[in-house]
Amino acid sequence: MYWEDLAWLSFVVALRAEELGARRPEGVHLEIVSLDFPLTDYRPEVAGLAMDGWLRAEFDLPDIAIACSYAGGADPYAFAWAGAEPPLRSPRS
């Protein structure tokens, strides 16, 4: 797994840690088996978005404004991380 993907996965799990702890006080074990994605226009932030979507579905977590929007232009993707400071800065920023 690419280190940036792991950083984004971990970041989103950390954002959701309090909610996960409340729902599963005994703890949660996450095992990422693979990340499969097309290389065209791939951004490692997408790993974080995928993790948030999975955590929301698996643990019935509320939407906390982790999102991506498309605006076009040189850096067409705008990511929102529920007001948190992202762990990495995209080289496109």
C-alpha positions in Angstrom: 0.0 0.0 0.0 1.3 3.5 -0.9 2.2 5.5 2.2 0.0 8.5 1.3 -3.1 6.2 1.0 -2.3 4.8 4.4 -1.9 8.4 5.8 -5.4 9.3 4.5 -7.0 6.1 5.7 -5.6 6.7 9.2 -6.6 10.3 9.2 -10.2 9.5 8.6 -10.3 6.7 11.2 -8.8 9.2 13.7 -11.6 11.7 12.8 -14.1 9.0 13.5 -12.4 7.6 16.6 -14.7 9.1 19.2 -17.8 7.8 17.4 -16.3 4.4 16.8 -15.3 4.2 20.5 -18.8 5.0 21.6 -20.4 2.4 19.3 -17.7 -0.2 20.0 -16.0 0.3 23.4 -14.3 -3.0 23.1 -12.4 -1.6 20.1 -12.4 -2.0 16.3 -10.0 -4.0 14.2 -9.6 -2.7 10.6 -7.7 -4.7 8.0 -7.3 -3.1 4.6 -6.8 -5.9 2.2 -6.4 -3.8 -1.0 -7.2 -0.5 -2.6 -8.1 -0.9 -6.2 -8.6 2.2 -8.3 -8.0 3.6 -11.8 -4.8 5.6 -12.0 -6.3 8.3 -14.2 -6.8 11.4 -12.1 -6.2 9.4 -8.8 -5.6 11.4 -5.7 -4.6 9.7 -2.4 -7.3 11.8 -0.6 -9.8 9.4 -2.2 -8.6 6.7 0.1 -9.9 8.8 3.0 -13.2 9.4 1.3 -13.6 5.7 0.7 -12.8 4.9 4.3 -15.3 7.5 5.5 -18.0 6.0 3.3 -17.3 2.5 4.5 -17.2 3.5 8.2 -20.5 5.3 7.8 -22.2 2.3 6.2 -20.6 -0.3 8.5 -21.2 1.5 11.8 -24.2 3.7 10.9 -22.2 6.9 11.5 -23.6 10.3 10.7 -22.3 12.6 7.9 -19.7 15.0 9.3 -19.0 16.8 6.0 -16.1 14.7 4.7 -16.6 15.3 1.0 -15.1 16.1 -2.4 -16.5 18.4 -5.0 -15.4 19.0 -8.6 -15.0 22.5 -10.0 -12.7 22.0 -13.0 -9.6 23.9 -13.7 -5.9 23.1 -12.9 -6.8 21.5 -9.5 -10.4 20.5 -10.1 -11.0 18.6 -6.8 -11.8 20.3 -3.5 -11.8 18.2 -0.4 -13.5 18.9 2.9 -12.5 17.2 6.1 -15.1 18.2 8.6 -13.1 21.2 9.6 -10.0 19.2 10.4 -6.5 20.1 9.1 -5.6 17.4 6.5 -2.5 15.3 7.2 -0.9 16.1 3.8 -1.0 18.9 1.3 -1.6 17.9 -2.3 1.3 18.9 -4.6 -1.4 20.4 -6.7 -2.3 23.0 -4.0 
